[in-house]
Amino acid sequence: MKSAIFILWPSFIVGGIGEVLFFTVFDPKELYLFGEATSLSRLAVYSIGFFLCWAFAAASSALTVFLSRPAREVDR
């Protein structure tokens, strides 16, 4: 449980910051998916963008926690 907190909380913060920075530059209504304009609402695009940023940040944090284990723990 402790490692889940170490992974999810910082990645939540980074996901929020990443979303703010991305959508400061790009308007959700001007995004194209496979060459066609998205038919999703702004709120849906913001939500999907946040969860994608959060997932990438969580993957990065999980990899950091995984690689920071001591050798004794890995050899078990």
N, CA, C and O atoms as a Tripos MOL2 file, in Angstrom:
@<TRIPOS>MOLECULE
protein
  304   303    76     0     0
PROTEIN
NO_CHARGES

@<TRIPOS>ATOM
      1 N           0.8260   -1.2010    0.0000 N.3       1 MET1
      2 CA          0.0000    0.0000    0.0000 C.3       1 MET1
      3 C           0.8630    1.2560    0.0000 C.2       1 MET1
      4 O           0.5290    2.2550   -0.6380 O.2       1 MET1
      5 N           1.9730    1.1930    0.7210 N.am      2 LYS2
      6 CA          2.8420    2.3600    0.8140 C.3       2 LYS2
      7 C           3.4450    2.7010   -0.5440 C.2       2 LYS2
      8 O           3.5580    3.8750   -0.8960 O.2       2 LYS2
      9 N           3.8340    1.6790   -1.3080 N.am      3 SER3
     10 CA          4.4130    1.9600   -2.6260 C.3       3 SER3
     11 C           3.3600    2.4960   -3.5950 C.2       3 SER3
     12 O           3.6840    3.2730   -4.4940 O.2       3 SER3
     13 N           2.0940    2.0820   -3.4160 N.am      4 ALA4
     14 CA          1.0250    2.6310   -4.2630 C.3       4 ALA4
     15 C           0.8760    4.1290   -4.0300 C.2       4 ALA4
     16 O           0.6560    4.8870   -4.9750 O.2       4 ALA4
     17 N           0.9950    4.5600   -2.7780 N.am      5 ILE5
     18 CA          0.9300    5.9870   -2.4670 C.3       5 ILE5
     19 C           2.1190    6.7150   -3.0870 C.2       5 ILE5
     20 O           1.9730    7.8100   -3.6290 O.2       5 ILE5
     21 N           3.3100    6.0880   -3.0010 N.am      6 PHE6
     22 CA          4.5040    6.6870   -3.5930 C.3       6 PHE6
     23 C           4.3800    6.8170   -5.1110 C.2       6 PHE6
     24 O           5.0240    7.6780   -5.7100 O.2       6 PHE6
     25 N           3.5720    5.9850   -5.7260 N.am      7 ILE7
     26 CA          3.4030    6.0130   -7.1810 C.3       7 ILE7
     27 C           2.2740    6.9510   -7.5850 C.2       7 ILE7
     28 O           2.4580    7.8100   -8.4480 O.2       7 ILE7
     29 N           1.1080    6.7930   -6.9660 N.am      8 LEU8
     30 CA         -0.0910    7.4910   -7.4490 C.3       8 LEU8
     31 C          -0.1620    8.9690   -7.0690 C.2       8 LEU8
     32 O          -0.6320    9.7790   -7.8670 O.2       8 LEU8
     33 N           0.2910    9.3380   -5.8760 N.am      9 TRP9
     34 CA          0.1700   10.7410   -5.4690 C.3       9 TRP9
     35 C           1.0590   11.6670   -6.2990 C.2       9 TRP9
     36 O           0.5480   12.6530   -6.8300 O.2       9 TRP9
     37 N           2.3720   11.4040   -6.4410 N.am     10 PRO10
     38 CA          3.1780   12.2960   -7.2810 C.3      10 PRO10
     39 C           2.7380   12.2840   -8.7420 C.2      10 PRO10
     40 O           2.7910   13.3100   -9.4190 O.2      10 PRO10
     41 N           2.3020   11.1170   -9.2280 N.am     11 SER11
     42 CA          1.8720   11.0610  -10.6270 C.3      11 SER11
     43 C           0.5680   11.8330  -10.8330 C.2      11 SER11
     44 O           0.3370   12.3660  -11.9180 O.2      11 SER11
     45 N          -0.2960   11.9030   -9.8010 N.am     12 PHE12
     46 CA         -1.5100   12.7110   -9.8790 C.3      12 PHE12
     47 C          -1.1570   14.1860  -10.0420 C.2      12 PHE12
     48 O          -1.7390   14.8870  -10.8690 O.2      12 PHE12
     49 N          -0.2020   14.6430   -9.2490 N.am     13 ILE13
     50 CA          0.2200   16.0480   -9.3220 C.3      13 ILE13
     51 C           0.8520   16.3410  -10.6770 C.2      13 ILE13
     52 O           0.5360   17.3530  -11.3030 O.2      13 ILE13
     53 N           1.7370   15.4660  -11.1300 N.am     14 VAL14
     54 CA          2.3970   15.6650  -12.4290 C.3      14 VAL14
     55 C           1.3780   15.5750  -13.5660 C.2      14 VAL14
     56 O           1.4780   16.3170  -14.5440 O.2      14 VAL14
     57 N           0.4020   14.6740  -13.4470 N.am     15 GLY15
     58 CA         -0.6520   14.5870  -14.4600 C.3      15 GLY15
     59 C          -1.4500   15.8810  -14.5630 C.2      15 GLY15
     60 O          -1.7700   16.3310  -15.6630 O.2      15 GLY15
     61 N          -1.7690   16.4770  -13.4210 N.am     16 GLY16
     62 CA         -2.4900   17.7540  -13.4300 C.3      16 GLY16
     63 C          -1.6730   18.8740  -14.0370 C.2      16 GLY16
     64 O          -2.1880   19.6760  -14.8170 O.2      16 GLY16
     65 N          -0.4030   18.9290  -13.6830 N.am     17 ILE17
     66 CA          0.4750   19.9660  -14.2460 C.3      17 ILE17
     67 C           0.6510   19.7600  -15.7470 C.2      17 ILE17
     68 O           0.6240   20.7150  -16.5230 O.2      17 ILE17
     69 N           0.8320   18.5020  -16.1460 N.am     18 GLY18
     70 CA          0.9870   18.2020  -17.5790 C.3      18 GLY18
     71 C          -0.2450   18.5850  -18.3800 C.2      18 GLY18
     72 O          -0.1360   19.1150  -19.4850 O.2      18 GLY18
     73 N          -1.4110   18.3160  -17.8240 N.am     19 GLU19
     74 CA         -2.6430   18.6800  -18.5230 C.3      19 GLU19
     75 C          -2.7750   20.1920  -18.6600 C.2      19 GLU19
     76 O          -3.1330   20.6940  -19.7260 O.2      19 GLU19
     77 N          -2.4860   20.9150  -17.5870 N.am     20 VAL20
     78 CA         -2.5720   22.3800  -17.6340 C.3      20 VAL20
     79 C          -1.6250   22.9320  -18.6840 C.2      20 VAL20
     80 O          -2.0040   23.8010  -19.4700 O.2      20 VAL20
     81 N          -0.4000   22.4370  -18.7030 N.am     21 LEU21
     82 CA          0.5670   22.9290  -19.6870 C.3      21 LEU21
     83 C           0.1500   22.5850  -21.1120 C.2      21 LEU21
     84 O           0.2700   23.4190  -22.0090 O.2      21 LEU21
     85 N          -0.3390   21.3650  -21.3280 N.am     22 PHE22
     86 CA         -0.7440   20.9540  -22.6750 C.3      22 PHE22
     87 C          -1.9300   21.7670  -23.1760 C.2      22 PHE22
     88 O          -1.9090   22.2700  -24.2990 O.2      22 PHE22
     89 N          -2.9680   21.8980  -22.3440 N.am     23 PHE23
     90 CA         -4.1710   22.5920  -22.7920 C.3      23 PHE23
     91 C          -4.0510   24.1100  -22.6920 C.2      23 PHE23
     92 O          -4.9680   24.8210  -23.1010 O.2      23 PHE23
     93 N          -2.9590   24.6150  -22.1670 N.am     24 THR24
     94 CA         -2.6850   26.0410  -22.2820 C.3      24 THR24
     95 C          -2.2780   26.3690  -23.7210 C.2      24 THR24
     96 O          -2.5540   27.4560  -24.2270 O.2      24 THR24
     97 N          -1.6300   25.4250  -24.3550 N.am     25 VAL25
     98 CA         -1.1410   25.6290  -25.7220 C.3      25 VAL25
     99 C          -2.1710   25.1970  -26.7680 C.2      25 VAL25
    100 O          -2.3230   25.8580  -27.7960 O.2      25 VAL25
    101 N          -2.8780   24.0900  -26.5110 N.am     26 PHE26
    102 CA         -3.7990   23.5160  -27.4990 C.3      26 PHE26
    103 C          -5.2400   23.6150  -27.0240 C.2      26 PHE26
    104 O          -5.5470   23.3670  -25.8580 O.2      26 PHE26
    105 N          -6.1240   23.9840  -27.9570 N.am     27 ASP27
    106 CA         -7.5590   24.0360  -27.6900 C.3      27 ASP27
    107 C          -8.1490   22.6470  -27.9650 C.2      27 ASP27
    108 O          -7.8720   22.0730  -29.0180 O.2      27 ASP27
    109 N          -8.9520   22.0920  -27.0530 N.am     28 PRO28
    110 CA         -9.5050   20.7520  -27.2640 C.3      28 PRO28
    111 C         -10.3660   20.6270  -28.5230 C.2      28 PRO28
    112 O         -10.4280   19.5490  -29.1150 O.2      28 PRO28
    113 N         -11.0190   21.6900  -28.9350 N.am     29 LYS29
    114 CA        -11.8520   21.6350  -30.1400 C.3      29 LYS29
    115 C         -11.0260   21.6390  -31.4240 C.2      29 LYS29
    116 O         -11.5580   21.3410  -32.4930 O.2      29 LYS29
    117 N          -9.7460   21.9690  -31.3420 N.am     30 GLU30
    118 CA         -8.8910   21.9980  -32.5310 C.3      30 GLU30
    119 C          -8.0100   20.7550  -32.6520 C.2      30 GLU30
    120 O          -7.1490   20.6950  -33.5290 O.2      30 GLU30
    121 N          -8.2140   19.7640  -31.7820 N.am     31 LEU31
    122 CA         -7.4280   18.5400  -31.8480 C.3      31 LEU31
    123 C          -8.0160   17.5890  -32.8890 C.2      31 LEU31
    124 O          -9.2340   17.4830  -33.0290 O.2      31 LEU31
    125 N          -7.1510   16.9100  -33.6030 N.am     32 TYR32
    126 CA         -7.5630   15.9500  -34.6110 C.3      32 TYR32
    127 C          -7.0830   14.5640  -34.2340 C.2      32 TYR32
    128 O          -5.9690   14.4000  -33.7360 O.2      32 TYR32
    129 N          -7.9260   13.5590  -34.4720 N.am     33 LEU33
    130 CA         -7.5950   12.1720  -34.1890 C.3      33 LEU33
    131 C          -7.6760   11.3970  -35.5010 C.2      33 LEU33
    132 O          -8.7540   11.2560  -36.0780 O.2      33 LEU33
    133 N          -6.5450   10.9010  -35.9670 N.am     34 PHE34
    134 CA         -6.4410   10.1790  -37.2340 C.3      34 PHE34
    135 C          -6.9380   11.0250  -38.4070 C.2      34 PHE34
    136 O          -7.6010   10.5160  -39.3110 O.2      34 PHE34
    137 N          -6.6170   12.2970  -38.3850 N.am     35 GLY35
    138 CA         -6.9340   13.1850  -39.4920 C.3      35 GLY35
    139 C          -8.3300   13.7770  -39.4710 C.2      35 GLY35
    140 O          -8.6810   14.5330  -40.3760 O.2      35 GLY35
    141 N          -9.1350   13.4620  -38.4730 N.am     36 GLU36
    142 CA        -10.4900   14.0010  -38.3920 C.3      36 GLU36
    143 C         -10.6850   14.6930  -37.0450 C.2      36 GLU36
    144 O         -10.1090   14.2980  -36.0310 O.2      36 GLU36
    145 N         -11.5070   15.7270  -37.0640 N.am     37 ALA37
    146 CA        -11.7800   16.4660  -35.8270 C.3      37 ALA37
    147 C         -12.5190   15.5660  -34.8390 C.2      37 ALA37
    148 O         -13.3520   14.7510  -35.2360 O.2      37 ALA37
    149 N         -12.2120   15.7150  -33.5670 N.am     38 THR38
    150 CA        -12.8890   14.9040  -32.5550 C.3      38 THR38
    151 C         -14.3060   15.4270  -32.3330 C.2      38 THR38
    152 O         -14.5560   16.6310  -32.3890 O.2      38 THR38
    153 N         -15.2190   14.5050  -32.0830 N.am     39 SER39
    154 CA        -16.6100   14.9020  -31.8280 C.3      39 SER39
    155 C         -16.9020   14.9230  -30.3300 C.2      39 SER39
    156 O         -18.0620   14.9870  -29.9230 O.2      39 SER39
    157 N         -15.8570   14.8690  -29.5140 N.am     40 LEU40
    158 CA        -16.0210   14.8610  -28.0660 C.3      40 LEU40
    159 C         -16.1520   16.2850  -27.5290 C.2      40 LEU40
    160 O         -15.6730   17.2450  -28.1340 O.2      40 LEU40
    161 N         -16.8050   16.3940  -26.3890 N.am     41 SER41
    162 CA        -16.9250   17.7090  -25.7510 C.3      41 SER41
    163 C         -15.5770   18.1140  -25.1520 C.2      41 SER41
    164 O         -14.6720   17.2920  -25.0110 O.2      41 SER41
    165 N         -15.4660   19.3750  -24.8080 N.am     42 ARG42
    166 CA        -14.2350   19.8690  -24.1760 C.3      42 ARG42
    167 C         -13.9580   19.1350  -22.8650 C.2      42 ARG42
    168 O         -12.8140   18.7760  -22.5820 O.2      42 ARG42
    169 N         -14.9960   18.9140  -22.0700 N.am     43 LEU43
    170 CA        -14.8240   18.2310  -20.7930 C.3      43 LEU43
    171 C         -14.3050   16.8070  -20.9910 C.2      43 LEU43
    172 O         -13.4550   16.3420  -20.2320 O.2      43 LEU43
    173 N         -14.8140   16.1220  -22.0060 N.am     44 ALA44
    174 CA        -14.3490   14.7640  -22.2870 C.3      44 ALA44
    175 C         -12.8820   14.7700  -22.7060 C.2      44 ALA44
    176 O         -12.1200   13.9000  -22.2850 O.2      44 ALA44
    177 N         -12.4790   15.7270  -23.5210 N.am     45 VAL45
    178 CA        -11.0860   15.8150  -23.9560 C.3      45 VAL45
    179 C         -10.1850   16.1660  -22.7800 C.2      45 VAL45
    180 O          -9.0890   15.6210  -22.6560 O.2      45 VAL45
    181 N         -10.6370   17.0720  -21.9150 N.am     46 TYR46
    182 CA         -9.8550   17.4040  -20.7130 C.3      46 TYR46
    183 C          -9.6990   16.1690  -19.8150 C.2      46 TYR46
    184 O          -8.6140   15.9070  -19.2940 O.2      46 TYR46
    185 N         -10.7800   15.4220  -19.6400 N.am     47 SER47
    186 CA        -10.7380   14.2330  -18.7880 C.3      47 SER47
    187 C          -9.8130   13.1710  -19.3510 C.2      47 SER47
    188 O          -8.9930   12.6140  -18.6220 O.2      47 SER47
    189 N          -9.9350   12.8840  -20.6360 N.am     48 ILE48
    190 CA         -9.0690   11.8920  -21.2760 C.3      48 ILE48
    191 C          -7.6160   12.3390  -21.2170 C.2      48 ILE48
    192 O          -6.7220   11.5340  -20.9580 O.2      48 ILE48
    193 N          -7.3820   13.6280  -21.4580 N.am     49 GLY49
    194 CA         -6.0200   14.1630  -21.3880 C.3      49 GLY49
    195 C          -5.4230   14.0270  -20.0050 C.2      49 GLY49
    196 O          -4.2520   13.6750  -19.8630 O.2      49 GLY49
    197 N          -6.2250   14.3060  -18.9730 N.am     50 PHE50
    198 CA         -5.7290   14.1720  -17.6100 C.3      50 PHE50
    199 C          -5.3820   12.7280  -17.2930 C.2      50 PHE50
    200 O          -4.3120   12.4540  -16.7490 O.2      50 PHE50
    201 N          -6.2720   11.8020  -17.6260 N.am     51 PHE51
    202 CA         -6.0090   10.4010  -17.2990 C.3      51 PHE51
    203 C          -4.8350    9.8410  -18.0970 C.2      51 PHE51
    204 O          -4.1180    8.9740  -17.5960 O.2      51 PHE51
    205 N          -4.6240   10.3070  -19.3090 N.am     52 LEU52
    206 CA         -3.4390    9.8830  -20.0630 C.3      52 LEU52
    207 C          -2.1590   10.4300  -19.4330 C.2      52 LEU52
    208 O          -1.1760    9.7030  -19.2920 O.2      52 LEU52
    209 N          -2.1690   11.7060  -19.0550 N.am     53 CYS53
    210 CA         -1.0010   12.2830  -18.3710 C.3      53 CYS53
    211 C          -0.7430   11.5640  -17.0570 C.2      53 CYS53
    212 O           0.4070   11.2890  -16.7120 O.2      53 CYS53
    213 N          -1.8030   11.2600  -16.3240 N.am     54 TRP54
    214 CA         -1.6640   10.5610  -15.0480 C.3      54 TRP54
    215 C          -1.1110    9.1540  -15.2540 C.2      54 TRP54
    216 O          -0.2680    8.6990  -14.4810 O.2      54 TRP54
    217 N          -1.5820    8.4630  -16.2940 N.am     55 ALA55
    218 CA         -1.1080    7.1050  -16.5640 C.3      55 ALA55
    219 C           0.3730    7.0980  -16.9380 C.2      55 ALA55
    220 O           1.1250    6.2410  -16.4710 O.2      55 ALA55
    221 N           0.7970    8.0430  -17.7730 N.am     56 PHE56
    222 CA          2.2140    8.1060  -18.1400 C.3      56 PHE56
    223 C           3.0850    8.4440  -16.9270 C.2      56 PHE56
    224 O           4.1610    7.8710  -16.7540 O.2      56 PHE56
    225 N           2.6260    9.3610  -16.1030 N.am     57 ALA57
    226 CA          3.3900    9.7190  -14.9090 C.3      57 ALA57
    227 C           3.4070    8.5560  -13.9090 C.2      57 ALA57
    228 O           4.4210    8.3280  -13.2490 O.2      57 ALA57
    229 N           2.3000    7.8230  -13.7930 N.am     58 ALA58
    230 CA          2.2580    6.6740  -12.8900 C.3      58 ALA58
    231 C           3.1880    5.5720  -13.3820 C.2      58 ALA58
    232 O           3.8470    4.9150  -12.5760 O.2      58 ALA58
    233 N           3.2490    5.3610  -14.6890 N.am     59 ALA59
    234 CA          4.1730    4.3650  -15.2340 C.3      59 ALA59
    235 C           5.6110    4.7540  -14.9290 C.2      59 ALA59
    236 O           6.4280    3.9000  -14.5830 O.2      59 ALA59
    237 N           5.9200    6.0180  -15.0530 N.am     60 SER60
    238 CA          7.2650    6.4880  -14.7420 C.3      60 SER60
    239 C           7.5900    6.3100  -13.2660 C.2      60 SER60
    240 O           8.6840    5.8640  -12.9200 O.2      60 SER60
    241 N           6.6490    6.6560  -12.3960 N.am     61 SER61
    242 CA          6.8680    6.4970  -10.9560 C.3      61 SER61
    243 C           6.9720    5.0220  -10.5710 C.2      61 SER61
    244 O           7.7890    4.6620   -9.7240 O.2      61 SER61
    245 N           6.1590    4.1760  -11.1780 N.am     62 ALA62
    246 CA          6.2220    2.7390  -10.8860 C.3      62 ALA62
    247 C           7.5600    2.1540  -11.3080 C.2      62 ALA62
    248 O           8.1240    1.3180  -10.6020 O.2      62 ALA62
    249 N           8.0640    2.5820  -12.4400 N.am     63 LEU63
    250 CA          9.3730    2.1140  -12.8810 C.3      63 LEU63
    251 C          10.4590    2.5780  -11.9230 C.2      63 LEU63
    252 O          11.3930    1.8280  -11.6430 O.2      63 LEU63
    253 N          10.3540    3.7870  -11.4230 N.am     64 THR64
    254 CA         11.3250    4.2870  -10.4550 C.3      64 THR64
    255 C          11.2920    3.4710   -9.1710 C.2      64 THR64
    256 O          12.3420    3.1010   -8.6470 O.2      64 THR64
    257 N          10.0980    3.1870   -8.6570 N.am     65 VAL65
    258 CA          9.9720    2.3780   -7.4380 C.3      65 VAL65
    259 C          10.5060    0.9710   -7.6840 C.2      65 VAL65
    260 O          11.1860    0.4090   -6.8250 O.2      65 VAL65
    261 N          10.2070    0.4040   -8.8330 N.am     66 PHE66
    262 CA         10.6830   -0.9420   -9.1570 C.3      66 PHE66
    263 C          12.2070   -0.9940   -9.2330 C.2      66 PHE66
    264 O          12.8230   -1.9280   -8.7190 O.2      66 PHE66
    265 N          12.8080   -0.0100   -9.8620 N.am     67 LEU67
    266 CA         14.2570   -0.0210  -10.0340 C.3      67 LEU67
    267 C          15.0160    0.4200   -8.7860 C.2      67 LEU67
    268 O          16.2300    0.2270   -8.7160 O.2      67 LEU67
    269 N          14.3440    1.0000   -7.8090 N.am     68 SER68
    270 CA         15.0370    1.4580   -6.6070 C.3      68 SER68
    271 C          15.0790    0.4010   -5.5040 C.2      68 SER68
    272 O          15.5460    0.6790   -4.3990 O.2      68 SER68
    273 N          14.5980   -0.7980   -5.7920 N.am     69 ARG69
    274 CA         14.6410   -1.8690   -4.7900 C.3      69 ARG69
    275 C          16.0840   -2.2960   -4.5550 C.2      69 ARG69
    276 O          16.8790   -2.3330   -5.4940 O.2      69 ARG69
    277 N          16.4300   -2.6210   -3.3070 N.am     70 PRO70
    278 CA         17.7970   -3.0860   -3.0240 C.3      70 PRO70
    279 C          18.0240   -4.4940   -3.5910 C.2      70 PRO70
    280 O          17.0730   -5.2290   -3.8560 O.2      70 PRO70
    281 N          19.2840   -4.8490   -3.7680 N.am     71 ALA71
    282 CA         19.6480   -6.1310   -4.3800 C.3      71 ALA71
    283 C          19.1440   -7.3050   -3.5450 C.2      71 ALA71
    284 O          18.7430   -8.3280   -4.1010 O.2      71 ALA71
    285 N          19.1590   -7.1730   -2.2220 N.am     72 ARG72
    286 CA         18.6750   -8.2540   -1.3510 C.3      72 ARG72
    287 C          17.2210   -8.5760   -1.6270 C.2      72 ARG72
    288 O          16.8270   -9.7420   -1.6230 O.2      72 ARG72
    289 N          16.4310   -7.5600   -1.8640 N.am     73 GLU73
    290 CA         15.0070   -7.7740   -2.1240 C.3      73 GLU73
    291 C          14.7740   -8.3910   -3.4970 C.2      73 GLU73
    292 O          13.8450   -9.1810   -3.6660 O.2      73 GLU73
    293 N          15.5860   -8.0500   -4.4620 N.am     74 VAL74
    294 CA         15.4420   -8.5810   -5.8160 C.3      74 VAL74
    295 C          15.8250  -10.0590   -5.8500 C.2      74 VAL74
    296 O          15.2060  -10.8370   -6.5760 O.2      74 VAL74
    297 N          16.8390  -10.4570   -5.0730 N.am     75 ASP75
    298 CA         17.3380  -11.8240   -5.1000 C.3      75 ASP75
    299 C          16.4490  -12.8330   -4.3810 C.2      75 ASP75
    300 O          16.7160  -14.0320   -4.4630 O.2      75 ASP75
    301 N          15.4190  -12.4020   -3.6890 N.am     76 ARG76
    302 CA         14.5290  -13.3280   -2.9870 C.3      76 ARG76
    303 C          13.7770  -14.2130   -3.9300 C.2      76 ARG76
    304 O          12.9860  -15.0490   -3.4940 O.2      76 ARG76
@<TRIPOS>BOND
     1     1     2 1
     2     2     3 1
     3     3     4 2
     4     3     5 am
     5     5     6 1
     6     6     7 1
     7     7     8 2
     8     7     9 am
     9     9    10 1
    10    10    11 1
    11    11    12 2
    12    11    13 am
    13    13    14 1
    14    14    15 1
    15    15    16 2
    16    15    17 am
    17    17    18 1
    18    18    19 1
    19    19    20 2
    20    19    21 am
    21    21    22 1
    22    22    23 1
    23    23    24 2
    24    23    25 am
    25    25    26 1
    26    26    27 1
    27    27    28 2
    28    27    29 am
    29    29    30 1
    30    30    31 1
    31    31    32 2
    32    31    33 am
    33    33    34 1
    34    34    35 1
    35    35    36 2
    36    35    37 am
    37    37    38 1
    38    38    39 1
    39    39    40 2
    40    39    41 am
    41    41    42 1
    42    42    43 1
    43    43    44 2
    44    43    45 am
    45    45    46 1
    46    46    47 1
    47    47    48 2
    48    47    49 am
    49    49    50 1
    50    50    51 1
    51    51    52 2
    52    51    53 am
    53    53    54 1
    54    54    55 1
    55    55    56 2
    56    55    57 am
    57    57    58 1
    58    58    59 1
    59    59    60 2
    60    59    61 am
    61    61    62 1
    62    62    63 1
    63    63    64 2
    64    63    65 am
    65    65    66 1
    66    66    67 1
    67    67    68 2
    68    67    69 am
    69    69    70 1
    70    70    71 1
    71    71    72 2
    72    71    73 am
    73    73    74 1
    74    74    75 1
    75    75    76 2
    76    75    77 am
    77    77    78 1
    78    78    79 1
    79    79    80 2
    80    79    81 am
    81    81    82 1
    82    82    83 1
    83    83    84 2
    84    83    85 am
    85    85    86 1
    86    86    87 1
    87    87    88 2
    88    87    89 am
    89    89    90 1
    90    90    91 1
    91    91    92 2
    92    91    93 am
    93    93    94 1
    94    94    95 1
    95    95    96 2
    96    95    97 am
    97    97    98 1
    98    98    99 1
    99    99   100 2
   100    99   101 am
   101   101   102 1
   102   102   103 1
   103   103   104 2
   104   103   105 am
   105   105   106 1
   106   106   107 1
   107   107   108 2
   108   107   109 am
   109   109   110 1
   110   110   111 1
   111   111   112 2
   112   111   113 am
   113   113   114 1
   114   114   115 1
   115   115   116 2
   116   115   117 am
   117   117   118 1
   118   118   119 1
   119   119   120 2
   120   119   121 am
   121   121   122 1
   122   122   123 1
   123   123   124 2
   124   123   125 am
   125   125   126 1
   126   126   127 1
   127   127   128 2
   128   127   129 am
   129   129   130 1
   130   130   131 1
   131   131   132 2
   132   131   133 am
   133   133   134 1
   134   134   135 1
   135   135   136 2
   136   135   137 am
   137   137   138 1
   138   138   139 1
   139   139   140 2
   140   139   141 am
   141   141   142 1
   142   142   143 1
   143   143   144 2
   144   143   145 am
   145   145   146 1
   146   146   147 1
   147   147   148 2
   148   147   149 am
   149   149   150 1
   150   150   151 1
   151   151   152 2
   152   151   153 am
   153   153   154 1
   154   154   155 1
   155   155   156 2
   156   155   157 am
   157   157   158 1
   158   158   159 1
   159   159   160 2
   160   159   161 am
   161   161   162 1
   162   162   163 1
   163   163   164 2
   164   163   165 am
   165   165   166 1
   166   166   167 1
   167   167   168 2
   168   167   169 am
   169   169   170 1
   170   170   171 1
   171   171   172 2
   172   171   173 am
   173   173   174 1
   174   174   175 1
   175   175   176 2
   176   175   177 am
   177   177   178 1
   178   178   179 1
   179   179   180 2
   180   179   181 am
   181   181   182 1
   182   182   183 1
   183   183   184 2
   184   183   185 am
   185   185   186 1
   186   186   187 1
   187   187   188 2
   188   187   189 am
   189   189   190 1
   190   190   191 1
   191   191   192 2
   192   191   193 am
   193   193   194 1
   194   194   195 1
   195   195   196 2
   196   195   197 am
   197   197   198 1
   198   198   199 1
   199   199   200 2
   200   199   201 am
   201   201   202 1
   202   202   203 1
   203   203   204 2
   204   203   205 am
   205   205   206 1
   206   206   207 1
   207   207   208 2
   208   207   209 am
   209   209   210 1
   210   210   211 1
   211   211   212 2
   212   211   213 am
   213   213   214 1
   214   214   215 1
   215   215   216 2
   216   215   217 am
   217   217   218 1
   218   218   219 1
   219   219   220 2
   220   219   221 am
   221   221   222 1
   222   222   223 1
   223   223   224 2
   224   223   225 am
   225   225   226 1
   226   226   227 1
   227   227   228 2
   228   227   229 am
   229   229   230 1
   230   230   231 1
   231   231   232 2
   232   231   233 am
   233   233   234 1
   234   234   235 1
   235   235   236 2
   236   235   237 am
   237   237   238 1
   238   238   239 1
   239   239   240 2
   240   239   241 am
   241   241   242 1
   242   242   243 1
   243   243   244 2
   244   243   245 am
   245   245   246 1
   246   246   247 1
   247   247   248 2
   248   247   249 am
   249   249   250 1
   250   250   251 1
   251   251   252 2
   252   251   253 am
   253   253   254 1
   254   254   255 1
   255   255   256 2
   256   255   257 am
   257   257   258 1
   258   258   259 1
   259   259   260 2
   260   259   261 am
   261   261   262 1
   262   262   263 1
   263   263   264 2
   264   263   265 am
   265   265   266 1
   266   266   267 1
   267   267   268 2
   268   267   269 am
   269   269   270 1
   270   270   271 1
   271   271   272 2
   272   271   273 am
   273   273   274 1
   274   274   275 1
   275   275   276 2
   276   275   277 am
   277   277   278 1
   278   278   279 1
   279   279   280 2
   280   279   281 am
   281   281   282 1
   282   282   283 1
   283   283   284 2
   284   283   285 am
   285   285   286 1
   286   286   287 1
   287   287   288 2
   288   287   289 am
   289   289   290 1
   290   290   291 1
   291   291   292 2
   292   291   293 am
   293   293   294 1
   294   294   295 1
   295   295   296 2
   296   295   297 am
   297   297   298 1
   298   298   299 1
   299   299   300 2
   300   299   301 am
   301   301   302 1
   302   302   303 1
   303   303   304 2
@<TRIPOS>SUBSTRUCTURE
     1 MET1         2 RESIDUE 1 A MET
     2 LYS2         6 RESIDUE 1 A LYS
     3 SER3        10 RESIDUE 1 A SER
     4 ALA4        14 RESIDUE 1 A ALA
     5 ILE5        18 RESIDUE 1 A ILE
     6 PHE6        22 RESIDUE 1 A PHE
     7 ILE7        26 RESIDUE 1 A ILE
     8 LEU8        30 RESIDUE 1 A LEU
     9 TRP9        34 RESIDUE 1 A TRP
    10 PRO10       38 RESIDUE 1 A PRO
    11 SER11       42 RESIDUE 1 A SER
    12 PHE12       46 RESIDUE 1 A PHE
    13 ILE13       50 RESIDUE 1 A ILE
    14 VAL14       54 RESIDUE 1 A VAL
    15 GLY15       58 RESIDUE 1 A GLY
    16 GLY16       62 RESIDUE 1 A GLY
    17 ILE17       66 RESIDUE 1 A ILE
    18 GLY18       70 RESIDUE 1 A GLY
    19 GLU19       74 RESIDUE 1 A GLU
    20 VAL20       78 RESIDUE 1 A VAL
    21 LEU21       82 RESIDUE 1 A LEU
    22 PHE22       86 RESIDUE 1 A PHE
    23 PHE23       90 RESIDUE 1 A PHE
    24 THR24       94 RESIDUE 1 A THR
    25 VAL25       98 RESIDUE 1 A VAL
    26 PHE26      102 RESIDUE 1 A PHE
    27 ASP27      106 RESIDUE 1 A ASP
    28 PRO28      110 RESIDUE 1 A PRO
    29 LYS29      114 RESIDUE 1 A LYS
    30 GLU30      118 RESIDUE 1 A GLU
    31 LEU31      122 RESIDUE 1 A LEU
    32 TYR32      126 RESIDUE 1 A TYR
    33 LEU33      130 RESIDUE 1 A LEU
    34 PHE34      134 RESIDUE 1 A PHE
    35 GLY35      138 RESIDUE 1 A GLY
    36 GLU36      142 RESIDUE 1 A GLU
    37 ALA37      146 RESIDUE 1 A ALA
    38 THR38      150 RESIDUE 1 A THR
    39 SER39      154 RESIDUE 1 A SER
    40 LEU40      158 RESIDUE 1 A LEU
    41 SER41      162 RESIDUE 1 A SER
    42 ARG42      166 RESIDUE 1 A ARG
    43 LEU43      170 RESIDUE 1 A LEU
    44 ALA44      174 RESIDUE 1 A ALA
    45 VAL45      178 RESIDUE 1 A VAL
    46 TYR46      182 RESIDUE 1 A TYR
    47 SER47      186 RESIDUE 1 A SER
    48 ILE48      190 RESIDUE 1 A ILE
    49 GLY49      194 RESIDUE 1 A GLY
    50 PHE50      198 RESIDUE 1 A PHE
    51 PHE51      202 RESIDUE 1 A PHE
    52 LEU52      206 RESIDUE 1 A LEU
    53 CYS53      210 RESIDUE 1 A CYS
    54 TRP54      214 RESIDUE 1 A TRP
    55 ALA55      218 RESIDUE 1 A ALA
    56 PHE56      222 RESIDUE 1 A PHE
    57 ALA57      226 RESIDUE 1 A ALA
    58 ALA58      230 RESIDUE 1 A ALA
    59 ALA59      234 RESIDUE 1 A ALA
    60 SER60      238 RESIDUE 1 A SER
    61 SER61      242 RESIDUE 1 A SER
    62 ALA62      246 RESIDUE 1 A ALA
    63 LEU63      250 RESIDUE 1 A LEU
    64 THR64      254 RESIDUE 1 A THR
    65 VAL65      258 RESIDUE 1 A VAL
    66 PHE66      262 RESIDUE 1 A PHE
    67 LEU67      266 RESIDUE 1 A LEU
    68 SER68      270 RESIDUE 1 A SER
    69 ARG69      274 RESIDUE 1 A ARG
    70 PRO70      278 RESIDUE 1 A PRO
    71 ALA71      282 RESIDUE 1 A ALA
    72 ARG72      286 RESIDUE 1 A ARG
    73 GLU73      290 RESIDUE 1 A GLU
    74 VAL74      294 RESIDUE 1 A VAL
    75 ASP75      298 RESIDUE 1 A ASP
    76 ARG76      302 RESIDUE 1 A ARG
